[in-house]
Amino acid sequence: MRISAKAEYACLAVIALAERYDENRPVTIREIASAQSIPETFLTQILLKLKGAGLVHSTRGSAGGY
C-alpha cells in the first residue's frame, strides 16, 4: 500500500503535537517541521486542512501555534 507524502507528514505532525500535549503551550510550525524533517510551507498547508477537519486547534499571535 502506498501512502502519500501529505498523509505521512500529517500523521507525523499529529504525533509531534500529541507528544507535546502535556507542555500546555502551543507548538510552532517551525518546531514541528524541524523535529520531523517536514518542509514548513508544506506543513502549513497540512495543518490548515487538519484544523478545518477539527483535528487540531490553533492559537494566533507571537506565542501561537498548534
C-alpha positions in Angstrom: 0.0 0.0 0.0 1.3 3.4 -0.9 0.8 6.4 1.4 1.2 9.9 0.0 3.8 12.2 1.4 1.0 14.5 2.6 -0.7 11.7 4.5 2.6 10.6 6.1 3.5 14.2 7.1 0.0 14.7 8.5 0.5 11.6 10.7 3.9 12.8 11.8 2.6 16.3 12.6 -0.2 14.9 14.7 2.2 12.6 16.6 4.5 15.5 17.2 1.6 17.5 18.6 0.5 14.6 20.8 4.0 14.2 22.2 3.9 17.8 23.3 0.3 17.9 24.6 1.3 18.0 28.3 3.5 21.0 27.8 0.4 23.2 27.9 1.6 25.6 25.3 1.2 25.9 21.5 3.8 24.2 19.3 5.0 26.3 16.4 5.1 25.0 12.8 8.9 25.6 12.9 9.3 23.3 15.9 7.3 20.5 14.2 8.9 20.9 10.9 12.5 20.7 12.3 11.7 17.8 14.6 10.0 15.8 11.8 12.0 17.0 8.8 9.0 18.3 7.0 9.1 21.4 4.8 7.5 24.3 6.6 5.4 25.5 3.7 4.0 22.0 3.1 3.4 21.6 6.8 1.4 24.8 6.9 -0.9 23.5 4.2 -1.4 20.2 6.0 -2.1 21.8 9.4 -4.7 24.1 7.8 -6.5 21.0 6.5 -6.3 19.3 9.8 -7.6 22.4 11.5 -10.5 22.5 9.0 -11.3 18.9 9.9 -11.3 19.7 13.6 -8.4 17.5 14.4 -6.1 20.3 15.7 -6.6 23.8 17.2 -4.5 26.8 16.6 -3.6 29.9 18.6 -2.8 33.2 17.0 -0.1 35.7 17.9 3.6 35.7 18.6 3.2 32.9 21.1 0.8 31.0 18.9 1.0 27.6 17.3 -1.0 24.4 17.2 
